[in-house]
Amino acid sequence: MILEIRTYRLRPGTIDEFVRVMREEATPLLARFGITVVTAGASLVREDGHEEAYLIRAFPSLAVRDEQEEAFYGSDAWRDGPREAILSRIESYHTVVLETDQSVEVLGPRPS
């Protein structure tokens, strides 16, 4: 399994709306393109006072990741949908891609 961990440094005062759009609009749209979102949200710690958020996605392989991302980011649904609401709030971002033998279920939400 391939995990992609993306962190976002956000423009001041935008974190609440960024997380809302990511969870309510972008995550369901990613799912429509077959992309598994493990979790997304706001960082619990503000490094140097910056608002930061994250997105963790899972893919069966690097090839599938490339195909799904190309289809998603090239789609009208993304461009005409949450794209501007997300990109306008990002100051910078960083992506780490790694291979793991852990399943998405292990990495998913904790039981209540």
C-alpha positions as CSV (number, residue, x, y, z in Angstrom):
1,M,0.0,0.0,0.0
2,I,1.1,3.5,-0.8
3,L,0.4,6.3,1.6
4,E,0.5,9.9,0.7
5,I,0.8,12.4,3.5
6,R,0.2,16.0,2.5
7,T,0.7,18.9,4.9
8,Y,-0.6,22.4,4.2
9,R,0.6,25.7,5.7
10,L,-2.5,27.9,5.4
11,R,-3.0,31.6,5.1
12,P,-3.9,33.2,8.5
13,G,-7.6,32.9,9.5
14,T,-8.5,30.3,6.9
15,I,-8.1,26.9,8.7
16,D,-11.8,26.4,9.7
17,E,-13.1,27.0,6.2
18,F,-10.2,25.0,4.6
19,V,-11.0,21.9,6.8
20,R,-14.7,22.3,6.2
21,V,-14.3,22.4,2.4
22,M,-11.7,19.5,2.5
23,R,-14.0,17.3,4.5
24,E,-17.4,18.2,3.1
25,E,-16.6,18.8,-0.6
26,A,-13.1,17.5,-1.6
27,T,-13.1,14.2,0.3
28,P,-16.4,13.0,-1.3
29,L,-15.2,14.2,-4.7
30,L,-11.9,12.3,-4.2
31,A,-13.9,9.2,-3.3
32,R,-15.9,9.5,-6.6
33,F,-12.5,9.2,-8.4
34,G,-11.6,6.1,-6.4
35,I,-9.1,7.8,-4.1
36,T,-9.2,6.6,-0.5
37,V,-8.9,9.4,2.0
38,V,-7.7,8.0,5.3
39,T,-8.1,11.2,7.2
40,A,-7.9,15.0,6.8
41,G,-8.1,17.9,9.3
42,A,-6.3,20.6,11.3
43,S,-3.0,20.0,12.9
44,L,-3.2,19.9,16.7
45,V,0.0,22.0,17.0
46,R,0.7,25.3,15.3
47,E,4.4,25.2,14.3
48,D,5.8,28.8,14.7
49,G,2.1,29.9,15.1
50,H,1.1,28.9,11.6
51,E,-2.3,27.4,10.8
52,E,-1.6,23.9,9.3
53,A,-3.7,21.0,8.0
54,Y,-3.1,17.6,6.6
55,L,-4.5,15.1,4.1
56,I,-3.6,11.4,4.2
57,R,-4.6,9.3,1.2
58,A,-4.0,5.6,0.4
59,F,-3.4,4.0,-3.0
60,P,-2.7,0.3,-4.0
61,S,0.4,1.4,-6.0
62,L,2.3,4.3,-7.4
63,A,0.9,3.7,-10.8
64,V,-2.7,3.8,-9.6
65,R,-1.8,7.0,-7.6
66,D,-0.6,8.7,-10.8
67,E,-3.6,7.6,-12.8
68,Q,-6.2,8.6,-10.1
69,E,-4.5,12.0,-9.4
70,E,-4.3,12.8,-13.1
71,A,-8.0,12.0,-13.6
72,F,-9.0,13.9,-10.5
73,Y,-6.9,17.1,-10.9
74,G,-7.7,17.2,-14.6
75,S,-11.5,16.9,-14.1
76,D,-14.1,19.6,-14.4
77,A,-15.5,18.4,-11.1
78,W,-12.3,19.5,-9.3
79,R,-11.7,22.7,-11.4
80,D,-15.3,23.9,-11.1
81,G,-15.8,22.5,-7.6
82,P,-13.7,23.0,-4.5
83,R,-10.4,23.8,-6.2
84,E,-10.4,27.6,-5.7
85,A,-11.8,27.3,-2.1
86,I,-8.9,25.1,-1.2
87,L,-6.0,26.6,-3.2
88,S,-6.8,30.1,-2.2
89,R,-6.2,29.2,1.4
90,I,-2.9,27.4,1.0
91,E,0.4,29.3,1.6
92,S,2.5,26.2,0.9
93,Y,2.3,22.4,1.0
94,H,4.6,19.4,1.3
95,T,3.9,15.8,0.2
96,V,5.6,12.6,1.4
97,V,4.8,9.3,-0.3
98,L,5.7,6.1,1.4
99,E,5.1,2.4,1.1
100,T,3.6,0.5,4.1
101,D,2.4,-3.0,4.8
102,Q,-0.3,-1.6,7.1
103,S,-3.9,-1.6,5.9
104,V,-6.1,1.4,5.7
105,E,-8.3,-0.1,8.5
106,V,-5.3,0.0,10.9
107,L,-4.7,3.6,10.1
108,G,-8.4,4.7,10.1
109,P,-10.4,6.4,12.9
110,R,-10.2,5.0,16.4
111,P,-13.3,3.3,17.8
112,S,-15.5,5.4,20.0
